[in-house]
Amino acid sequence: MSAEDQNAYEAEPLLDTNLLKEISKKALVDALNSVNGSKTLVLDPSLAGPLGLVTEVALLKHHGVDKMYWLERGPLPSSTTNIVYLCRPMVNYVKIIADHIKRHAKESSKHNYTLFLVPRLSSLFSRLLEEEGVFGDITISAYNLQFLPIADDVLSLEYESAFQDIWVDGDESVVYDSAQALMTLQRLFGLFPRLLGKGDHAARLIDLLMTHITQSHNASTPDTLSEPTSNFDSLIVIDRRVDMITPLLTQLTYEGLIDEVLGIRNSHVELPASLVNPPSNPPADAAVAPPAVTSSTSLRKENKKKYHLSSADSLFKELRDLNFSNVGKQLNGVARRLDEDYKVLLQSKTTAQLKDFVERLKGRLYSEHQSLRIHTGISELLVPMTRTEQFNKSLEIQQNLLASYNISDQISSIEDMIARGADMETIVRLLCLASITSGGIKAKALDNIKREFLQTYGYNFLPLLLSLAAPSLAILLPNPLAPTTPSAVLASKYPFPSLRKSLRLLIDDNPEALDEVENDISFVYSGYAPISVRLVQCVAQKGGVLSNPAEKEKTSGLDGSNSVHAVGKVQAHPIVGWKGFEDILATIPGKTVDEVQSPVGVIAPLGGIARPKDKATTTVVFFLGGCTYTEIAALRWVARQNRGRNFLIATTGIITGSSIVDGIAALFLLAIGEGQNSLFPCLKLIWIHFFAHFTYQNFVQEMAPRSSTSGTSEKPAKKSESRGGGGGKKKLTAFNKFMQTEMARLKEDEPDISHQERFKVATANWKHSSQNPNRAS
């Protein structure tokens, strides 16, 4: 976007969300101060990043923290009497904490133990500590860590496993925690006059919010909940399950691509140390030169250091939402501008001019030059990845699937990528995308590709494939569906072909449509508009769904002094719910919600609460289950098109397609290896493991190599006659016999390795075994 557009976007002030950061910081300080004296802090590793957005190590030390350790297995050394645990209520932490306490008791080491659970107390966690026999030795409290501002207009719960918890593990506690965080937002800034949502879990979240407001009638109510407010005009809740296509696609904005390739966690990215550390005492004339170009290969081999991608970095703020194809041009423009500034300043001759030059060099110009150097280096790391065959082939398949072009050819291309050893996450993303966009993959083709997938990446990923087809997700399905398919899966069939037309999701890839792509939310995916953001437009920018308001402003010739502005902004229309798009919403699986909310003791008017026209209001968009950086970029584009309406984006966390796949896979691997790590173990997970065991055995038999020669082929065993109710027994193949003896041998020789690793080794040994009729030479 241009600097003019950026300035216009920033002209309307946003809500001061830093209040939430201060509240979290104060709560942490109060928690530490509640334990008198010096203390050892034992920290949940998953909380390190979120806490880094709230406070610094110096503040912790100032409030009595002597040493810090990760919460992990093994002995816990401590020179302080007080030991403070800070963690999420995960079941696997119970055993670790109990072992620490018991070990100290054996060593006759006396300590005072305090446990702060995030974000609230858990009766199950307490009961498990009681079963371990240490409940009486530890004081348990809560640290209510909620929304954290990761940008001026973005709030996040930084709950990495929210998607897996809800749709795989069946744990809906994150829905309750989200409702509590949104209630805090209302207590600070006022009620949401209108609550809109799409999706079953979005409906549950809104129901919880309405319940909290009703209960506040019988409690002391803050002024923000009892009086009308003009800060908010609505809350729009998007259930992640409503739009699974968007996170499965490869993000093409600058910030989104950084997350895809390098990974962004808690607003930090790991970069080569030489890129992050500024040069020591650079001479003034060296600052004029453009940033030195370093080989991306050498940069990747360096030690890494975390770098904060902050809104305070004006260059990053300018680049983050651009399509990556435009980033190089923008960086060149900034480099030329800085070069001109330095040339003008170097012509200074008087003492006063030189003093001014030094001050500006130390201030804005030097910081801008450093920022340019860092983002140029990041771009150099990204460019080689965008030129790989895997990256471009994946993009091609995605674009063809979105256009429903030769689906069978795309499935064949995915099989070719498996044969070439493409990343497991990329393959799963493409398969799920093919299934959703085409209403399922032909059953025979899906069976073949699953077989190839397991042979290539390992049978330990079988539970992953099963969970993707389970009723809660249902994003990897055959076509047609089996007659025994649960009704929940049948009801979740996604109407992508009709939505593509009705919501104008795909912009034609031709020169005439190029301007339209540049002036539509589809720029984030080079021609594809995220469904989730289109749904937001159905409420907050209805004209942008069926046509491009920016294009209209260029050709309409209306009076520029009133409703038309130089930056293409139009006056935001009142929030009237889903009106005009009810039929489209009805075709999308999941409940549709539209509720009017009023202050305590006030009867809500039928049409909602009137909003003032002379003051900008804020629309809160909450993504339950996570959102991508491209969706954030698209919503910022919508905000730039509206005068009188800001957008505050809230989410349970930032996700990518790969993080979803990895999260589900890790959940099952951990459940198999170390026991379930979810707070609420669910029967569904046990059923999947049980079912996976038998399916796994079937795959073992089906994957057994078969000889192509008639002389060595084994005929199927005939069924023996039934005697005494007993049935016939299938004859074991050479592969089955080998695996039985080899697995037993490996178990005895290498008892420490897992069953999955043992199976991999045995399978590899079969290839060269003398018992294999097709063994590798």
Secondary structure, DSSP 8 states (H G I E B T S, - for coil): --HHHHHHHHHS----THHHHHHHHHHHHHHHHTS-S-EEEEE-HHHHHHHHTT--HHHHHHTTEEEEEE--SS----SSSEEEEEE---HHHHHHHHHHHHHHHHTT---EEEEEESSS--HHHHHHHHHTT-GGGEEEEE-----EEEETTEEE---TTHHHHHHTS---HHHHHHHHHHHHHHHHH---SEEEEESHHHHHHHHHHHHHHHHGGGS---HHHHS--SSEEEEEEEEGGG--HHHHS---BHHHHHHHHT-EETTEEEEEHHHHS--SS--TGGGGS------HHHHHHS-EEEEE--TT-HHHHHHTTSBGGGHHHHHHHHHHHHHHHHHHHHT--SHHHHHHHHHHIIIIIHHHHHHHHHHHHHHHHHHHHHTSHHHHHHHHHHHHHHTT--HHHHHHHHHHHHHTT--HHHHHHHHHHHHHHTTSEEHHHHHHHHHHHHHHH-GGGHHHHHHHHSTTT--S-EES--TT--HHHHHT---HHHHHHHTT-B---SGGGHHHHHTSGGGGGTSB--HHHHHHHHHH-THHHHS-HHHHHHHH---TTTT--TT--EE-----TTTT-HHHHHHSSS-EEEEE---TT----TT-----SSS-EEEEEEEET-B-HHHHHHHHHHHHTEESEEEEEEES-B--HHHHHHHHHHHHHHHHHT---SSS--HHHHHHHHHHHHHHHHHHHHHS---SSTTT----------BTTB-------HHHHHHHHHHHHHHHH-TTS-HHHHHHHHHHHHHT-TT-TT---
